[in-house]
């Protein structure tokens, strides 16, 4: 084989990680092991165009969340009463765990169980 060959399939298989688990409504929900690249690219694009302290619209939050959380899981969360006001903090918490896999959700939420405030900034999951 030529020296200019990259077997990314093998590299991906060697770095396979466990899925991200979100506990909500008393159940553990499995999300993809890695953040979808399109979400990270959208964050980078927004920061480049609007600056790191730009406001994020409700539509942008829902769009990002719907690309991170599989549709069947997100639909179930909505059916169980996940409120619109919770979406930004939930998204930020999930994104932080993707960026720092070693961080525990309890560290992000704090000792009193408060959700973090939003910072500026596919494979189907299973329950």
C-alpha positions as CSV (number, residue, x, y, z in Angstrom):
1,X,0.0,0.0,0.0
2,X,1.1,3.5,-0.7
3,X,2.4,5.8,2.1
4,X,-0.5,8.2,1.2
5,X,-3.3,5.9,2.5
6,X,-5.5,6.4,5.4
7,X,-7.8,3.7,6.7
8,X,-10.2,5.8,8.7
9,X,-12.6,2.8,9.1
10,X,-10.0,1.1,11.3
11,X,-9.2,4.3,13.2
12,X,-12.9,4.9,13.9
13,X,-13.3,1.3,15.1
14,X,-10.3,1.6,17.5
15,X,-11.7,4.7,19.1
16,X,-15.3,3.6,19.5
17,X,-16.8,5.0,22.7
18,X,-19.8,4.2,24.8
19,X,-23.0,6.1,24.1
20,X,-23.9,9.2,26.1
21,X,-26.5,8.4,28.7
22,X,-29.1,11.0,29.8
23,X,-31.3,10.2,32.7
24,X,-34.7,11.9,32.4
25,X,-38.2,11.0,33.7
26,X,-36.6,8.2,35.8
27,X,-35.1,6.4,32.7
28,X,-31.7,6.2,31.1
29,X,-31.7,7.2,27.4
30,X,-28.8,6.3,25.1
31,X,-27.6,9.0,22.7
32,X,-25.0,8.5,20.0
33,X,-21.4,8.1,21.3
34,X,-20.2,11.2,19.4
35,X,-21.7,14.5,18.8
36,X,-22.9,14.7,15.2
37,X,-20.4,16.7,13.2
38,X,-23.1,18.9,11.7
39,X,-24.0,20.3,15.2
40,X,-20.3,21.2,15.9
41,X,-20.0,22.8,12.4
42,X,-23.2,24.8,13.0
43,X,-21.9,26.1,16.4
44,X,-18.6,27.1,14.8
45,X,-20.4,28.8,11.9
46,X,-22.7,30.8,14.3
47,X,-19.7,31.9,16.4
48,X,-17.8,33.0,13.3
49,X,-20.7,35.0,11.9
50,X,-22.3,36.4,15.1
51,X,-19.6,36.2,17.7
52,X,-19.2,34.0,20.7
53,X,-21.7,36.0,22.8
54,X,-24.5,35.9,20.3
55,X,-28.0,35.1,21.3
56,X,-29.3,31.7,20.2
57,X,-32.9,31.5,19.0
58,X,-35.4,29.0,20.1
59,X,-35.4,27.6,16.6
60,X,-31.7,27.1,16.6
61,X,-31.9,25.4,20.0
62,X,-34.6,23.0,18.8
63,X,-32.7,22.4,15.6
64,X,-29.5,21.4,17.4
65,X,-31.3,19.3,20.0
66,X,-33.2,17.4,17.3
67,X,-29.9,16.6,15.6
68,X,-28.3,15.4,18.8
69,X,-31.2,13.4,20.3
70,X,-32.8,10.8,18.1
71,X,-36.4,11.7,17.0
72,X,-38.1,8.8,18.8
73,X,-36.5,9.8,22.1
74,X,-37.1,13.5,21.7
75,X,-40.8,12.7,20.9
76,X,-41.1,10.6,24.0
77,X,-39.6,13.3,26.1
78,X,-42.1,15.8,24.8
79,X,-45.0,13.4,25.3
80,X,-43.8,13.0,29.0
81,X,-43.8,16.8,29.5
82,X,-40.4,18.2,28.7
83,X,-41.0,21.9,28.6
84,X,-39.8,24.4,26.0
85,X,-38.0,26.4,28.8
86,X,-35.9,23.4,29.6
87,X,-34.5,22.9,26.1
88,X,-31.6,25.4,26.1
89,X,-30.2,24.1,29.4
90,X,-30.7,20.5,28.3
91,X,-28.9,21.1,25.1
92,X,-26.0,22.9,26.8
93,X,-25.6,20.1,29.3
94,X,-25.6,17.4,26.5
95,X,-23.1,19.4,24.4
96,X,-20.8,19.8,27.5
97,X,-20.8,16.1,28.0
98,X,-19.9,15.5,24.4
99,X,-17.1,17.9,24.6
100,X,-15.9,16.6,28.0
101,X,-16.9,13.0,28.2
102,X,-15.4,12.6,31.7
103,X,-17.7,15.3,33.1
104,X,-20.6,14.0,35.2
105,X,-24.0,15.4,34.8
106,X,-24.2,16.0,38.5
107,X,-21.1,18.3,38.2
108,X,-22.9,20.3,35.5
109,X,-26.2,20.6,37.3
110,X,-24.6,21.4,40.7
111,X,-25.4,20.2,44.1
112,X,-28.9,21.7,44.2
113,X,-30.0,20.0,40.9
114,X,-30.1,23.2,39.0
115,X,-29.6,23.1,35.2
116,X,-26.7,25.1,33.9
117,X,-27.4,28.3,32.1
118,X,-26.8,28.3,28.4
119,X,-23.4,29.5,27.3
120,X,-22.8,31.1,24.0
121,X,-21.6,29.1,22.2
122,X,-27.2,9.5,12.6
123,X,-27.6,6.8,14.3
124,X,-30.8,6.0,16.2
125,X,-30.5,5.9,20.0
126,X,-32.1,3.4,22.2
127,X,-33.7,3.6,25.6
